[in-house]
Amino acid sequence: MGFDTLGDLELNIILSNLGAEDTARTSCVSKKLRTSTSDDILWSHFCAQELGLSQPLDPLGNPVASFKVSYQLWRESFSMYPWSLVRRVHKCWGRLRNWLTLNFPEAEATLRKGASESEIQEFERILKVKLPLPTRILYRFYDGQEFKDEDYANDLYGSPLGLIGGYTFYNRSVNVYLLPLHQIVAQTIDNRSYPGFSGKSNYIIVAASSTLIPKLFLLNCSSGQLFVGTKNLSASGEMLPCVPKESIRSVHDVNANQQQDAMLLWLEEHASRLEKGIIKLREGKKPGSNSISQFPEESPLCSTAITSGVQVSASAVLIPEFSDLEDFEEKYLFTYSIRMSLLPGGGNINGMAFDSCQLYWRHWVIRANNQVVSDVNGEAVIGKFPILRPGAKEFIYESCTPLPSSEGSVEGYFTFVPGRLQEPKGDMFRVNVAQFPLQLPDYIY
């Protein structure tokens, strides 16, 4: 039985299963198939399946006449790249934008429109590099982030709207954003004058914080690996890889040159952590100062313990820009976040209920490779004696600690009094802080 004897519904089902490329070839077989393969319902299926489009748009987001035209424009615009890789990059950006739309629209608004092929070629000419294929496509979709002056007004250390986010400790706030091509050129040229960049002409700075001592992410355009600078970056070029080497896959371009996808993997992992709630949006102290916090909020990287109605969650993040791999005693620096709250039903100690409690004492045991390196006892936390109440916002504080090895842990307890220190409603009691890891992560942000 030939195609011409089939009804429209049967043909549509067959063609939709063939895929877009085979459907386009089939249109040459007969007049009936040419008509069937022009059905826009069919092309809406391909656009949704391959590009996640629910309406016919060109690669710049402009409406077009039909889904078939939309699909053709996408294929033409990215004809120089493997289509499977284009779809993968598009999916990655789609996941990030979906999360931003729902949770952090003000950060989504900072994404710049994609760079053109000619802009990328000019970028490569100036810096004398060849971008890895996945990275080129990433910038074809969105050319980093761009901020308005008012975006910086609510944050002493720069905009909190970085797509990658960061952490705080003491009086330092770190927030990492993706650089647009013109800023990559400026920062890369500026840093090439430092001794640590001698012989690193293939490295470009693709992401950074806007802090006084910046946190810099560098892409090796030859290997495709992504690195983050340490304390010794400018002096000796010391860096840490941000993506596990074994995870990096090779992508073959039309000339059969191998191109690595570390930056794409890095963003895909970031999207996954946001979607799973491993990292979340942290509410800022001032309106408009919310930011993405890199402190994990799910196990196994985050611990949670409830004692007498008091809940304490704790996690840590590596601070690469202040880590010194040449220092045997304080090689790695970690910042940790402690989040404490009184459960909605209040607390209870030996049958005695209380509806508030105040912190008095802390005790930390810090280990490196299972050996105790620090045992800390002291009043308060960062000079504060927080009072916890049911339904109130959790009290959050951050601090930091050095570690001589890439693997360690923290555990301990807080001492609270029911009521207030000046008016206790009972005996002091301990609240456990379950052990949480200090470790060099597979992916560094």
VOFIPA-692319 format. One line per 8 residues: number of its first residue (from 1); their letters; for each residue z, y, x of C-alpha. Coordinates in pm, 1 decimal. Each point is the difference from the previous one (the first is absolute). Layout:
! residues N
NUM> a> Z/Y/X  ...
This chain:
! residues 445
1> mgfdtlgd> 0.0/0.0/0.0  -108.3/337.0/146.3  192.9/330.1/-0.2  -243.9/144.3/-256.3  119.4/-247.3/-264.6  364.3/105.6/32.8  167.2/250.8/-229.4  135.0/332.1/124.0
9> lelniils> 363.0/-117.4/-4.0  -75.8/-312.8/201.7  -205.4/201.0/251.3  275.4/258.1/37.3  255.1/-272.6/73.3  -224.5/-163.4/259.5  -90.7/328.5/169.3  359.0/120.7/13.0
17> nlgaedta> 91.2/-319.7/183.6  -290.6/38.8/241.2  134.7/326.7/138.5  -163.3/338.8/51.2  -231.7/-87.7/289.7  -145.3/-314.7/-160.6  -30.9/180.2/-332.7  -209.2/270.8/166.1
25> rtscvskk> -229.1/-266.0/149.9  -30.6/-179.5/-334.6  -141.2/315.1/-162.9  -331.2/-66.7/175.6  -50.2/-340.5/-164.4  -116.5/109.0/-344.4  -15.9/289.9/-244.6  281.9/-151.7/-208.3
33> lrtstsdd> 223.9/-32.2/304.1  -85.4/353.8/108.7  126.4/119.9/-338.2  310.4/-219.3/9.9  93.5/103.0/354.0  -17.5/366.5/-103.9  270.6/-44.4/-263.4  270.8/250.6/90.9
41> ilwshfca> 274.0/-225.7/-136.4  -94.1/-242.6/275.5  23.0/271.8/265.9  329.5/124.4/-140.0  126.7/-352.1/71.6  -119.5/18.8/362.1  144.6/349.5/46.8  336.3/-111.4/-135.8
49> qelglsqp> 1.5/-325.0/197.0  -108.4/137.6/337.5  109.3/364.6/-10.5  270.2/18.1/-263.8  -197.0/260.8/-195.1  63.7/42.5/-371.8  -260.4/276.0/-33.7  -326.9/69.5/184.4
57> ldplgnpv> 83.0/215.5/301.6  -167.2/64.0/334.7  194.0/-45.0/328.5  121.4/362.1/-22.1  146.5/-56.9/-347.3  -273.1/185.8/-188.3  -117.4/-142.2/-338.0  -348.8/-153.8/-1.3
65> asfkvsyq> -238.4/-116.4/-273.7  80.4/-372.3/-1.2  193.3/-278.0/169.5  -323.4/-128.9/151.5  -64.6/339.0/160.4  361.3/11.6/112.6  -26.5/-338.8/169.7  -328.1/93.4/167.1
73> lwresfsm> 145.3/325.7/135.7  301.1/-181.7/144.4  -217.4/-257.5/172.0  -234.3/267.1/137.1  284.6/218.4/122.6  154.0/-286.3/198.4  -318.9/-187.9/86.2  78.6/10.0/372.4
81> ypwslvrr> 324.1/-199.4/-48.4  79.6/-359.1/-103.9  49.7/19.7/-376.3  299.3/-235.8/4.6  177.0/237.1/241.8  -83.4/303.1/-215.3  152.6/-176.9/-299.8  311.9/-87.9/199.7
89> vhkcwgrl> 51.2/359.7/114.9  -65.1/128.7/-351.5  258.2/-242.4/-138.7  257.3/112.2/257.9  -46.3/366.5/-87.7  5.7/-90.0/-370.0  338.7/-169.0/35.1  144.1/297.3/188.1
97> rnwltlnf> -138.4/252.4/-247.0  122.7/-199.6/-300.9  353.4/-0.8/140.9  -17.6/368.7/86.9  -133.9/89.9/-346.2  293.9/-172.7/-167.8  274.6/94.9/244.4  -101.9/284.4/230.0
105> peaeatlr> -291.8/202.5/-142.8  75.5/302.1/216.7  -72.6/-211.1/310.0  -318.2/-139.2/-156.2  -121.5/359.1/-41.2  7.5/45.5/378.4  -272.8/-262.1/62.8  -318.8/161.0/127.6
113> kgasesei> -343.6/-104.3/-121.8  -174.8/-254.7/215.4  -179.7/96.5/319.7  -378.3/-30.6/19.4  -183.0/-215.7/252.3  -113.4/312.4/185.4  360.1/129.9/19.2  118.6/-332.3/142.8
121> qeferilk> -283.7/-2.1/253.0  87.4/353.9/111.0  365.9/-104.1/29.1  -99.5/-292.9/222.0  -221.7/224.0/213.2  278.5/251.2/65.2  262.8/-259.5/92.1  -251.4/-238.2/165.3
129> vklplptr> 125.7/-301.3/-197.6  -145.5/-251.0/-243.5  220.9/-55.9/-301.0  65.0/-361.4/-102.1  -206.4/-87.8/-303.3  292.1/-35.0/-248.6  138.9/336.1/115.6  -335.3/171.3/-54.9
137> ilyrfydg> -4.2/-125.5/-358.9  360.8/107.4/-55.7  -98.9/357.0/88.2  -314.7/-20.6/-207.7  224.5/-38.9/-305.0  273.4/250.7/91.4  15.7/230.4/298.9  376.7/-7.8/48.8
145> qefkdedy> 236.9/248.4/-162.2  -3.2/376.6/-29.9  297.5/216.6/-92.8  34.2/343.6/-149.9  254.1/245.3/136.0  227.1/-52.6/-299.1  9.5/-374.1/72.9  209.8/82.4/305.7
153> andlygsp> 229.1/250.4/-170.6  260.9/-253.3/-115.3  43.9/-183.9/328.3  129.0/148.5/324.5  -184.5/-266.3/199.1  -339.3/16.5/-170.0  -150.4/-140.8/-315.1  179.2/-297.8/-159.7
161> lgliggyt> -330.3/-110.4/-155.2  -112.3/-231.9/279.1  -176.1/-309.9/-129.4  190.3/-220.9/245.7  337.9/167.4/-48.9  293.2/-47.7/233.4  376.3/32.5/33.4  286.3/235.9/74.6
169> fynrsvnv> 295.7/-18.7/237.1  247.0/269.1/97.5  -191.3/327.8/-43.3  -341.9/-150.6/69.0  -255.6/-75.8/-269.8  -315.5/-195.9/86.3  -298.2/-19.7/-234.6  -334.3/-141.7/115.2
177> yllplhqi> -334.6/104.0/-142.8  -359.9/-106.8/62.6  -190.2/253.1/208.6  -341.9/125.3/-112.2  -278.5/-27.3/257.1  20.5/362.8/112.9  372.0/-35.6/74.3  -58.6/-329.6/181.0
185> vaqtidnr> -240.5/185.6/228.8  245.1/284.2/66.0  307.3/-220.7/58.1  -186.4/-257.8/206.7  -153.0/262.5/230.4  338.3/171.0/34.3  178.5/-324.4/92.8  -265.1/-111.3/247.8
193> sypgfsgk> 140.7/261.4/239.3  328.0/-193.6/33.9  48.9/-251.0/287.1  62.7/-285.5/-243.2  -350.4/35.5/-142.7  -175.7/-33.3/332.8  -253.0/-282.1/-31.1  48.2/-19.6/-377.6
201> snyiivaa> -320.6/171.6/-105.6  -55.9/-262.3/-271.9  325.2/91.5/-178.6  5.9/246.2/-290.2  297.5/128.0/-202.5  -50.6/-100.4/-364.2  342.7/65.4/-154.3  295.7/217.1/90.9
209> sstlipkl> 318.8/163.3/-116.4  30.4/376.5/-3.3  335.9/-4.4/180.1  74.6/199.4/314.8  -11.7/-326.0/196.0  -288.3/-166.6/-185.0  -35.2/-365.8/-81.5  -356.2/-92.3/95.6
217> fllncssg> -216.5/-296.0/-104.6  -293.4/-73.5/227.2  -306.0/-213.5/-64.5  -167.8/-174.6/291.5  -364.6/35.0/-98.0  -103.4/-279.5/238.3  240.0/-273.9/-113.2  68.6/141.6/-346.2
225> qlfvgtkn> 377.1/-44.3/41.0  233.8/266.6/-135.6  296.4/116.9/207.5  296.5/234.9/-38.5  127.4/207.7/288.3  349.5/-40.8/145.4  223.4/257.5/169.5  -209.2/-48.8/315.7
233> lsasgeml> -341.9/46.1/-160.0  -94.4/330.3/162.0  142.8/-95.1/340.2  -115.7/-360.2/41.4  -208.6/-82.3/-308.2  262.6/-245.5/-127.0  -85.1/-131.2/-348.9  85.1/-278.9/-242.3
241> pcvpkesi> -260.3/-193.6/-204.1  27.7/69.7/-373.9  -179.2/-311.7/-127.2  58.8/-362.8/107.9  -278.0/-97.6/238.1  -50.5/-334.3/-172.2  -62.4/175.7/-332.3  -290.4/210.2/123.7
249> rsvhdvna> -330.7/-141.1/-116.6  -344.3/62.1/139.3  -266.3/161.4/-214.5  -364.1/-27.9/106.1  -221.5/299.7/-51.9  -378.4/-12.4/-31.2  -32.8/-12.3/380.3  243.6/-292.1/26.9
257> nqqqdaml> 257.3/212.7/184.5  356.9/-101.5/-66.4  211.2/270.5/-161.5  371.8/-40.5/-63.0  174.7/96.3/-320.4  357.6/92.2/107.4  8.1/336.6/-176.5  -130.5/-157.2/-320.3
265> lwleehas> 258.2/-279.5/23.9  269.1/262.9/58.6  -92.3/186.6/-318.4  -37.1/-323.5/-200.4  350.6/-106.8/103.4  130.7/345.8/-88.8  -157.6/-26.2/-346.7  154.5/-344.6/-45.9
273> rlekgiik> 350.3/125.6/87.9  -32.5/289.2/-243.0  -125.1/-225.4/-280.7  280.3/-253.6/52.2  268.8/267.9/10.6  101.7/-91.9/355.0  -25.1/369.7/81.0  33.2/269.5/-263.5
281> lregkkpg> -10.7/368.4/-75.5  313.9/178.6/115.4  115.0/295.8/-206.9  27.9/314.8/209.4  289.3/243.8/-1.2  -224.6/279.5/-125.6  -266.0/2.3/-275.2  -336.7/-111.1/134.5
289> snsisqfp> 145.7/-166.6/308.5  -28.5/-366.1/-104.3  -141.9/-228.1/268.4  -81.0/-362.3/74.9  296.4/-161.7/172.8  -68.7/-273.1/255.3  350.5/-145.2/-39.3  -52.6/-345.0/-161.3
297> eesplcst> 173.5/-51.6/-334.7  -65.6/-371.7/-47.4  125.0/-305.2/190.7  -23.2/-135.4/261.2  -27.5/338.3/176.1  255.1/155.9/-236.5  346.2/-142.3/-70.1  202.9/60.5/-316.0
305> aitsgvqv> 364.9/-81.9/-63.8  227.0/75.1/-297.6  374.7/15.1/54.3  243.9/97.8/-276.9  -281.2/176.5/-185.1  -126.7/197.1/300.6  -357.5/-80.9/101.6  -124.1/62.8/353.1
313> sasavlip> -361.4/-47.0/106.4  -103.1/40.8/362.5  -316.4/-17.3/209.4  -140.2/131.0/326.9  -323.5/133.3/146.0  -114.9/17.6/361.2  -34.7/351.2/143.3  -282.6/-57.9/249.7
321> efsdledf> -36.7/364.1/106.1  356.5/-2.8/141.4  -8.7/-355.4/137.9  -19.3/-42.8/377.1  -132.6/-338.0/109.6  93.0/81.5/360.7  370.8/34.1/-90.2  175.1/-336.1/18.0
329> eekylfty> 310.3/107.4/-195.6  -150.2/221.1/-271.5  -355.3/-135.2/-19.0  -48.9/26.2/-377.9  140.1/259.8/-237.2  51.3/-86.9/-366.3  92.5/216.6/-293.7  185.6/-162.6/-287.1
337> sirmsllp> 47.6/102.6/-361.0  314.7/-79.2/-197.4  -14.6/38.2/-379.2  324.3/-37.0/-196.6  83.7/30.4/-368.1  259.2/-98.0/-257.7  -140.0/-234.4/-264.2  -37.7/135.2/-357.0
345> gggningm> 305.1/-194.5/-118.2  218.5/147.0/272.6  208.5/-197.4/249.0  280.4/-252.7/-16.5  259.7/-108.2/254.7  224.8/-290.3/-91.3  -33.7/79.1/-367.6  47.0/375.8/40.1
353> afdscqly> -303.2/197.1/-118.2  -103.8/334.1/149.6  -279.7/245.7/-82.2  -24.2/173.1/337.8  72.3/-76.0/362.1  -21.9/188.8/327.5  -104.7/-122.8/342.0  254.2/28.9/279.1
361> wrhwvira> -94.5/-224.8/294.4  -294.1/-181.7/153.1  -22.2/-298.5/233.1  -330.4/-105.8/161.1  -80.3/-301.7/213.2  -337.1/37.0/172.4  -158.5/-297.3/175.6  -299.5/-51.8/228.4
369> nnqvvsdv> -122.7/-357.2/41.2  319.5/-117.9/-173.5  221.7/176.7/254.8  229.7/284.3/-112.9  -111.4/323.5/167.3  200.5/244.8/-211.0  311.7/-17.5/-219.1  52.4/329.1/-181.3
377> ngeavigk> 305.8/110.4/-195.9  39.6/347.6/-141.3  70.2/226.5/-292.5  -272.2/109.9/-240.3  -377.5/-33.0/37.0  -188.9/284.4/167.7  312.7/207.5/-60.9  3.2/-61.6/-376.1
385> fpilrpga> 240.7/-175.7/-237.9  -224.4/-68.3/-302.3  145.5/-60.1/-346.2  -182.8/-263.8/-206.1  -13.1/7.3/-380.7  -176.2/-226.9/-253.6  -350.6/121.1/-85.0  -3.8/261.4/276.2
393> kefiyesc> -274.9/7.7/262.3  58.4/-236.9/286.2  137.4/158.6/314.7  -246.2/-38.5/285.0  53.1/66.9/364.0  -201.3/-77.2/310.6  103.4/-39.9/359.2  -144.3/-170.0/306.9
401> tplpsseg> 92.0/-236.1/280.5  -165.2/-113.6/325.4  -55.7/-365.8/83.5  -78.2/-165.6/334.8  -219.4/-265.0/-164.4  -258.6/-19.8/-274.8  222.7/-209.6/-225.2  346.8/71.2/-129.8
409> svegyftf> 209.8/61.7/-309.8  267.8/217.3/-158.9  281.9/-101.8/-232.0  343.5/127.7/-90.3  199.9/152.0/-280.1  116.3/325.1/-155.0  353.4/71.6/-112.5  28.9/175.3/-337.0
417> vpgrlqep> 287.8/122.8/-212.5  -12.8/-12.5/-382.3  -8.9/352.6/-137.7  12.1/258.0/279.9  157.5/13.1/344.4  231.9/277.6/-116.9  82.2/-181.2/-324.2  -37.5/-375.1/56.3
425> kgdmfrvn> 16.5/-223.9/-308.6  83.6/-312.4/193.7  -9.3/-169.3/339.4  -288.4/36.7/244.0  -263.0/-272.3/-13.1  -286.3/-117.3/217.6  -364.8/9.3/-100.7  -228.9/-230.6/193.3
433> vaqfplql> -323.3/107.7/165.1  -207.7/-317.5/22.1  -177.0/-61.4/327.6  -340.3/166.8/27.0  -254.3/-36.0/281.6  -93.9/233.4/280.9  -330.2/-137.1/123.0  -334.5/96.1/141.5
441> pdyiy> -223.5/-38.7/-307.7  -340.8/-166.5/-18.4  -143.0/316.5/-154.0  128.4/334.8/125.1  -21.2/312.6/-218.4
